[in-house]
Amino acid sequence: MLSNMACSLIEHKRINTTVAKAKALRIFVEPLITKSKQDSTHSRRTVFSTLQSKEAVTELFREVAPKVMSRPGGYTRIIKTGFRQGDGAETAMIELVDFNEIYGNESSSKPKRRRRGGAKTTGAAAQAKADVADEVVEVVEEETTEAKAEVEATEIVTETPEAPVEAKEEKETSEAEEPKAEAPSNEEDKSSDSEEEKKD
């Protein structure tokens, strides 16, 4: 029975059974998965003598073994699913951990290391450091925006007094040009009048 259940677990990656059978299956199948990490003729024959299924052995060595290569153990997970209606037995789902897409990849790329001795930074301390860094960044941004605002204000102040002076100069030049333009017309009128007088 355990051999058949192990073949089903390897082929389908998860099966539903009772909690007692799932716990017994875990003890039965995990040494086989560990054996499959070393792909040799001897290990294949050992696993085949236990499972008695060529398809399950091929699946185990080709697909399961490469995925669990970095995992040191704990290849299966048992999730309790309630009670069976007929006899009230407690049921569970047993699955291969690395093939579950809902929980995602539990094995991180970097192994976790613990330091021995020295000060240990807790999550709260790390969060406090991050908050302080954020506050420093905000203060620096505020100072830069204030400096930019001051620079713009000085530019506006320096530009505003010059504008009326230029406007006054433009008005003065336009007024000075207007009489000059009128003067030649008056002289022409006078010259034309004097010529008429001479003729008369």
Stockholm file with secondary structure:
# STOCKHOLM 1.0

chainA/1-200         MLSNMACSLIEHKRINTTVAKAKALRIFVEPLITKSKQDSTHSRRTVFSTLQSKEAVTELFREVAPKVMSRPGGYTRIIKTGFRQGDGAETAMIELVDFNEIYGNESSSKPKRRRRGGAKTTGAAAQAKADVADEVVEVVEEETTEAKAEVEATEIVTETPEAPVEAKEEKETSEAEEPKAEAPSNEEDKSSDSEEEKKD
#=GR chainA/1-200 SS CHHHHHHHHHHHSEEEEEHHHHHHHHHHHHHHHHHHTSCCHHHHHHHHHHHCCHHHHHHIIIIIHHHTTTCCSCCEEEEEEEECTTTCCEEEEEEEGGGCSSSCCCSCSSCCCCCCSSCCCCHHHHHHHHHHHHHHHHHHHHHHHHHHHHHHHHHHHHHHHHHHHHHHHHHHHHHHHHHHHHHHHHHHHHHHHHHHHHHC
#=GC SS_cons         CHHHHHHHHHHHSEEEEEHHHHHHHHHHHHHHHHHHTSCCHHHHHHHHHHHCCHHHHHHIIIIIHHHTTTCCSCCEEEEEEEECTTTCCEEEEEEEGGGCSSSCCCSCSSCCCCCCSSCCCCHHHHHHHHHHHHHHHHHHHHHHHHHHHHHHHHHHHHHHHHHHHHHHHHHHHHHHHHHHHHHHHHHHHHHHHHHHHHHC
//
